[in-house]
Amino acid sequence: MKRYDLRHLKNDFEPRMKEILESHPAGEVGIFLFEVGDFTPVQRSADLVKESGYELQNSLKFNEVDWTIVVKKS
């Protein structure tokens, strides 16, 4: 299991998330933490996960501004 904190990228986290997903080992769980203002980044991240061939295992609000998703590629 590997955790990736993308909060410092604010709303521009998707290119980095895609880069990580391309090199993340199959079968290993990845946890991504990113900042949300409205909920559009949540849907964009879910779409990116699906496009990259990963399964979104969990998606939850971490606190008032942060979101966590858990992904795995079988």
C-alpha positions in Angstrom: 0.0 0.0 0.0 1.4 3.4 -1.0 0.0 6.8 0.0 0.3 9.8 -2.3 -0.4 13.3 -0.9 -1.3 15.6 -3.8 -2.9 18.4 -1.7 0.0 20.8 -2.4 -1.0 20.7 -6.1 -4.5 22.2 -5.2 -6.8 21.8 -8.3 -4.0 20.8 -10.6 -3.4 17.3 -9.2 -4.7 15.3 -12.2 -1.5 15.2 -14.3 0.5 14.0 -11.3 -2.1 11.4 -10.4 -2.1 10.1 -13.9 1.7 9.9 -13.9 1.6 7.9 -10.6 -1.1 5.6 -11.9 1.0 4.8 -15.0 3.9 3.6 -12.8 2.0 2.1 -9.8 2.4 -1.7 -9.6 -0.6 -3.8 -10.4 -2.1 -5.5 -7.4 -0.9 -2.8 -5.0 -3.3 -0.5 -3.3 -2.8 3.2 -3.8 -4.2 5.9 -1.6 -4.5 9.4 -3.0 -5.2 12.5 -0.9 -6.1 15.7 -2.7 -7.9 19.0 -1.9 -11.4 19.8 -3.1 -13.3 23.1 -3.2 -16.5 21.9 -4.9 -17.0 18.3 -5.8 -15.9 18.4 -9.5 -12.3 17.1 -8.6 -13.9 14.1 -7.1 -15.7 13.1 -10.3 -12.6 14.0 -12.4 -10.4 11.7 -10.2 -12.9 8.9 -10.4 -13.0 9.2 -14.2 -9.2 9.3 -14.4 -8.9 6.1 -12.2 -11.4 4.3 -14.5 -9.6 5.5 -17.7 -6.3 4.3 -16.3 -7.7 0.8 -15.8 -7.9 0.9 -12.0 -10.8 0.0 -9.7 -11.9 2.8 -7.3 -12.3 0.9 -4.0 -13.2 3.8 -1.7 -13.8 7.6 -1.9 -14.4 9.7 1.1 -14.2 13.1 2.5 -11.2 13.3 4.9 -12.0 16.6 6.5 -13.5 19.9 5.3 -11.2 20.4 2.3 -9.4 17.1 1.7 -10.6 14.0 -0.2 -9.2 10.5 -0.1 -9.6 7.8 -2.8 -8.3 4.2 -2.6 -7.5 2.5 -5.9 -6.2 -0.9 -7.1 -5.3 -2.4 -10.5 -6.0 -6.1 -10.7 
